[in-house]
Amino acid sequence: MSKRSSTVYDVGVVGGGIIGLAAAYVLLKRRPGLKLVLFEKEARFAQHQTGHNSGVIHSGIYYKPSSLKARLAVRGGALLTDFCDRHGIRYVRCGKVIVAREPREVSYLKDLHERAGQNAIPDVSLISAERLKAVEPAVQGIMALYLPQVAIVDFREVAAGLAREIARDGGEILVGARLTGLGKGAAWVFKTARGEYEARSLLNCSGLHVDRIARMAGADPKARIVPFRGEYFVLPPNRASLVNGLVYPVPDPELPFLGVHFTKTLDGGVHVGPNAVLSLKREGYSRASFSLRDTVELLSYRGFWKMAARHWETGRNELTRSIWKGKFLEEARRLVPSLEPGDLIPAPAGVRAQAVNREGGLEQDFILEEGRNSLHVLNAPSPAATASLAIGEYIADHFGGNYDR
């Protein structure tokens, strides 16, 4: 029989990625004396989406002005850099260009420029091909948006800083505490690999497993997580000077993915990618990764098949680039023509938790579903790391949990 904690907590947070950590941090700052416990199944926090993040502090330019993503990305970016300044976490404003490569993309580029004004993003300008060459000499395009304030950071360091603050404010973080069950009586009973714990409120920030935890809690989430593996390459050190900052194509407005792009890292390296290919395991970081449970759940979900029917051509193209490096190189060369085959060195992949609704729609915005003394962060893909502290504020403002003691 597993041990039962004698403490009844006010809030139990499931998930030690940056969203769970940020929410716990804000809740403790807002409510001094709150009894909060955070459960993380891995031996360390920030091991999945947070630990495989590209490191970009996103501007919020892509998102509809009325959306949570737009509001929380802009607010979150400011909160994040302020947190880094106060806690000595290094970030670099390397700048970003979004490049139109052919005439049909110019119209959407101009729409993005207008959206930048609507979302109150500073210092964004449309630049000519000549000006683009001055900013990024190796990049080819007919026009670009230039965002000089966009920055990069190591989100694992941010997560570590948040964890330190949570501990200072009296919160508890339990690692190696995989959730195996949930019971509900006067309080939630969290059955974990480290014993049983009680809390009056449940905050579900479990990323790739958030829909499962929601169902475990008795909820009926309107979407399910479909995992997409993001496959990257890195440039060799002697070719990292090909780009000075962040170089992105004009994205497809119908999809939540940003296309193959070039991302500068804090150590001076450059990531190229990603492909976005379906993963048959929720934590499947290699092509060989497979989970029978995850695959059966995926194939039995009607929303998946509707999504596949709607986006089969895009999926085919992504899979082709995954299998055939030459096709990936061809896509990357549309931005940087001087790229050579030997410039692409395989790098570790990441897995994105993408919520897909019952009609096969790829959910574009953040989704938070509230239940009785519970809240489930059902969809929080990029720019969730950028927006994490603002998401924490939103949770603290809207979470109707029971904190009465």
C-alpha positions in Angstrom: 0.0 0.0 0.0 1.5 3.4 -1.0 2.2 6.0 1.6 -0.3 8.8 2.0 0.9 12.3 2.7 -0.7 13.9 5.8 -0.7 17.4 4.1 -3.8 18.5 2.2 -2.5 20.9 -0.5 -4.5 23.7 -2.0 -3.3 23.0 -5.6 -1.7 20.0 -7.2 0.0 20.8 -10.5 0.7 17.9 -12.9 3.6 18.5 -15.2 7.1 20.0 -14.7 7.5 21.6 -18.0 7.7 25.4 -18.4 3.9 25.8 -18.3 3.4 23.9 -15.0 6.4 25.7 -13.5 5.3 29.2 -14.7 1.8 28.6 -13.4 3.0 27.4 -10.0 5.4 30.4 -9.8 2.7 32.9 -10.5 0.1 31.3 -8.2 2.6 31.3 -5.3 3.5 35.0 -6.0 -0.2 35.9 -6.1 -1.2 33.9 -3.0 1.5 33.9 -0.4 1.1 30.9 1.9 -0.6 28.8 -0.8 0.1 25.1 -0.3 1.2 23.9 -3.7 2.7 20.7 -4.9 3.9 19.9 -8.5 4.3 16.4 -9.8 6.8 15.6 -12.5 7.1 12.1 -13.8 10.7 12.4 -15.0 13.8 12.5 -12.7 14.2 16.2 -13.7 11.8 18.8 -14.9 11.7 20.3 -18.4 12.7 17.1 -20.1 10.2 17.1 -23.0 8.8 20.0 -25.0 10.6 22.6 -22.8 13.9 20.8 -23.0 13.7 20.4 -26.8 12.6 24.0 -27.5 14.2 26.0 -30.2 14.9 28.8 -27.7 13.2 31.6 -29.6 11.4 34.3 -27.6 8.6 34.8 -30.1 7.2 38.2 -30.9 3.5 37.2 -31.4 3.4 38.4 -35.0 1.7 35.4 -36.5 -1.3 35.2 -34.2 -4.8 36.7 -34.7 -5.2 39.9 -32.6 -8.2 38.5 -30.8 -6.5 35.2 -29.9 -5.0 34.1 -26.6 -1.8 33.4 -28.4 -1.4 37.0 -29.6 -2.2 38.5 -26.2 -0.2 36.1 -24.1 2.8 35.9 -26.4 3.3 39.7 -26.5 2.7 40.0 -22.7 4.7 36.8 -22.0 7.8 37.9 -24.0 8.0 41.1 -21.9 7.5 39.1 -18.6 10.1 36.5 -19.7 12.9 39.0 -20.5 12.2 40.8 -17.2 12.4 37.5 -15.4 15.7 36.8 -17.1 17.1 40.2 -16.2 16.1 39.8 -12.6 17.6 36.3 -12.3 20.7 36.7 -14.4 19.6 34.4 -17.2 21.3 35.2 -20.5 19.3 36.0 -23.6 20.4 37.6 -26.9 18.4 39.9 -29.2 19.6 38.4 -32.5 16.7 39.6 -34.6 14.5 37.8 -37.1 13.5 38.0 -40.8 10.4 36.5 -42.3 11.2 36.1 -46.0 8.9 36.2 -49.0 10.5 34.0 -51.6 8.0 34.4 -54.5 5.4 37.1 -55.4 2.3 35.2 -54.1 3.8 35.4 -50.5 4.1 39.2 -50.5 0.4 39.7 -49.8 0.5 37.6 -46.6 3.8 39.2 -45.6 2.1 42.6 -45.7 -0.8 41.1 -43.7 1.7 40.1 -41.1 3.1 43.6 -41.0 -0.4 45.0 -40.4 -0.9 42.3 -37.7 2.3 43.4 -36.0 0.7 46.9 -35.4 -2.5 45.3 -34.2 -0.6 43.2 -31.7 1.5 46.2 -30.5 4.8 44.6 -31.6 7.5 47.3 -31.7 10.1 48.0 -34.4 8.8 45.8 -37.2 9.4 46.9 -40.7 9.0 45.7 -44.3 12.3 45.6 -46.0 13.4 45.3 -49.6 15.6 42.5 -51.1 18.5 44.9 -51.0 18.0 45.7 -47.3 17.5 42.0 -46.6 21.0 41.3 -48.0 22.4 43.9 -45.6 20.8 42.1 -42.6 21.3 38.5 -43.8 23.8 38.4 -46.8 23.3 34.7 -47.5 19.5 34.8 -47.5 17.5 35.1 -50.7 14.1 36.7 -50.9 12.1 39.4 -52.7 10.9 41.1 -49.6 11.0 40.5 -45.8 9.7 41.5 -42.5 12.5 42.5 -40.1 12.0 42.1 -36.3 15.2 43.3 -34.7 13.9 42.8 -31.1 13.4 39.1 -31.3 15.6 37.2 -28.9 16.8 33.7 -28.0 17.2 32.0 -24.6 17.8 28.6 -23.1 14.4 27.7 -21.7 15.9 25.0 -19.6 17.7 27.7 -17.6 14.4 29.6 -17.4 12.7 26.5 -16.0 15.5 26.0 -13.5 15.0 29.7 -12.4 11.3 29.2 -12.0 11.9 26.0 -9.9 14.2 27.8 -7.6 11.6 30.5 -7.0 8.9 28.0 -6.4 11.0 26.4 -3.7 11.7 29.8 -2.1 8.0 30.6 -2.0 7.2 27.4 -0.2 6.0 25.2 -3.1 7.1 21.6 -3.4 8.3 19.9 -6.6 8.3 16.1 -6.7 10.3 14.5 -9.5 9.9 10.8 -10.3 6.2 11.2 -9.4 4.4 9.7 -12.4 0.7 10.0 -12.0 -1.0 6.6 -12.0 -4.5 7.5 -10.9 -6.8 10.3 -9.7 -9.5 10.0 -7.1 -12.1 12.6 -6.2 -13.7 13.0 -2.8 -13.5 16.1 -0.6 -10.2 16.6 -2.4 -8.4 15.2 -5.4 -6.2 12.2 -4.5 -3.1 12.1 -6.7 -1.8 8.5 -6.9 1.8 8.7 -8.0 4.9 6.5 -8.1 6.0 8.3 -4.9 2.8 7.8 -2.9 -0.6 9.4 -2.6 -1.2 13.1 -2.1 -4.3 15.2 -1.6 -5.1 18.7 -3.1 -8.3 20.7 -3.2 -7.6 21.8 -6.8 -6.0 20.1 -9.9 -4.0 22.1 -12.5 -3.2 19.8 -15.5 -0.1 21.1 -17.4 1.1 17.7 -18.6 1.8 18.6 -22.2 2.0 15.5 -24.4 -0.3 13.6 -21.9 -2.7 16.4 -21.0 -5.8 14.8 -22.7 -5.2 11.5 -20.9 -4.9 13.3 -17.5 -8.0 15.2 -18.3 -9.9 12.0 -19.0 -8.4 10.5 -15.8 -10.0 13.4 -14.0 -13.4 12.7 -15.5 -13.3 15.4 -18.1 -14.3 15.0 -21.8 -11.8 17.2 -23.6 -12.9 18.6 -27.0 -9.6 17.7 -28.6 -6.9 15.0 -28.3 -3.2 15.2 -28.5 -1.6 14.1 -31.8 2.2 14.1 -31.5 4.3 15.5 -34.3 8.1 14.9 -34.4 10.1 18.0 -35.4 13.3 16.8 -37.1 16.3 19.2 -37.2 19.7 19.5 -38.6 22.6 21.8 -37.4 25.2 23.6 -39.5 28.8 22.8 -38.9 30.7 25.4 -36.9 32.6 26.7 -39.9 29.2 27.4 -41.7 27.3 28.9 -38.8 28.1 32.4 -40.1 25.7 31.8 -43.0 23.0 33.4 -40.9 23.2 36.1 -38.3 19.9 35.6 -36.5 16.6 33.9 -37.2 15.4 33.3 -40.8 11.9 32.1 -41.4 9.8 31.6 -44.5 6.3 33.0 -44.9 4.2 30.4 -43.2 1.0 28.7 -44.5 -1.8 30.5 -42.6 -3.9 27.3 -42.5 -1.3 25.3 -40.5 0.2 25.8 -37.0 3.7 25.0 -38.2 6.2 27.6 -39.4 8.1 25.7 -42.1 11.8 24.9 -42.4 13.7 27.8 -40.9 17.1 28.7 -39.5 17.5 29.4 -35.8 20.6 30.8 -34.1 21.4 29.4 -30.7 23.1 31.0 -27.7 26.3 29.1 -28.3 26.6 30.5 -31.8 25.3 27.4 -33.6 22.5 27.2 -36.1 19.5 24.8 -36.2 17.8 24.1 -39.5 14.3 22.7 -39.6 12.0 21.2 -38.6 10.1 18.7 -40.6 6.8 18.1 -38.9 6.1 14.3 -39.2 3.5 12.2 -37.3 5.0 10.3 -34.4 3.7 6.9 -33.3 4.8 7.6 -29.8 4.0 10.6 -27.7 7.6 10.9 -26.5 9.1 9.5 -29.7 12.2 11.3 -30.5 13.5 9.0 -33.2 12.1 7.5 -36.4 12.1 4.0 -34.7 10.1 5.2 -31.7 6.8 3.3 -31.4 4.2 2.8 -28.7 1.4 0.3 -29.2 -0.8 2.2 -26.8 -0.2 5.6 -28.4 -0.6 4.2 -31.9 -3.9 2.4 -31.1 -5.3 5.6 -29.4 -4.2 7.6 -32.4 -5.7 5.3 -35.1 -9.0 4.9 -33.1 -9.6 8.6 -33.0 -11.9 9.8 -35.7 -10.5 13.3 -35.5 -7.1 12.0 -36.6 -8.5 10.4 -39.8 -10.4 13.6 -40.7 -7.2 15.6 -40.2 -5.3 13.1 -42.3 -7.8 13.4 -45.1 -7.7 17.2 -45.0 -3.9 17.6 -44.9 -2.6 14.4 -46.6 -0.6 16.3 -49.2 1.2 18.4 -46.6 1.9 15.2 -44.6 3.3 13.5 -47.7 5.6 16.4 -48.3 6.8 16.5 -44.7 7.4 12.7 -44.8 9.3 13.0 -48.1 11.7 15.6 -46.6 12.1 13.3 -43.6 13.1 10.3 -45.6 15.1 12.1 -48.4 17.7 14.6 -47.2 17.9 16.0 -50.7 14.3 17.2 -50.5 15.0 18.8 -47.1 18.1 20.5 -48.5 16.0 21.7 -51.5 13.5 23.4 -49.2 16.3 25.0 -47.0 18.0 26.3 -50.1 14.9 28.3 -50.9 16.1 30.6 -48.1 19.9 30.1 -48.2 20.9 29.0 -51.7 24.6 28.5 -50.9 23.8 25.6 -48.5 25.7 22.4 -49.4 24.7 18.8 -48.6 27.5 18.5 -46.1 26.2 21.5 -44.2 23.3 19.5 -42.8 24.3 17.5 -39.7 21.4 15.5 -38.0 20.4 16.9 -34.6 18.1 15.7 -31.8 14.4 16.0 -32.6 11.6 17.3 -30.5 7.9 16.3 -30.3 5.1 18.8 -30.4 1.8 18.1 -28.6 -0.7 19.3 -31.2 -4.4 19.3 -30.2 -6.7 18.0 -32.9 -10.4 18.4 -32.5 -13.2 15.9 -33.3 -13.7 17.4 -36.7 -10.0 17.0 -37.6 -9.1 20.6 -37.1 -5.6 21.5 -35.9 -6.3 23.8 -33.0 -4.4 27.0 -33.5 -5.0 28.8 -30.2 -4.2 28.0 -26.6 -7.0 26.0 -25.0 -7.7 25.9 -21.3 -10.7 23.8 -20.2 -12.0 24.2 -16.7 -13.8 21.5 -14.7 -14.9 21.2 -11.1 -11.9 22.4 -9.1 -9.7 21.6 -12.0 -8.2 23.3 -15.1 -6.6 21.5 -18.1 -4.1 23.3 -20.4 -5.3 21.3 -23.3 -3.4 23.0 -26.1 -0.2 25.0 -25.5 2.2 24.6 -28.5 4.6 27.2 -29.6 4.8 30.1 -28.5 3.8 28.6 -25.2 7.4 28.8 -23.7 7.5 32.5 -24.7 4.0 33.0 -23.2 4.5 30.8 -20.2 4.5 33.5 -17.5 1.5 35.2 -19.1 -0.3 31.9 -19.3 0.5 31.6 -15.6 -1.1 35.0 -15.0 -4.1 33.9 -17.1 -4.5 30.8 -15.0 -4.2 32.7 -11.7 -6.8 35.2 -13.0 -9.3 32.6 -14.3 -8.8 29.4 -12.4 -11.8 28.9 -10.3 -10.1 26.4 -8.0 -11.1 25.8 -4.4 -8.5 27.3 -2.1 -10.6 27.5 1.0 -9.0 25.9 4.0 
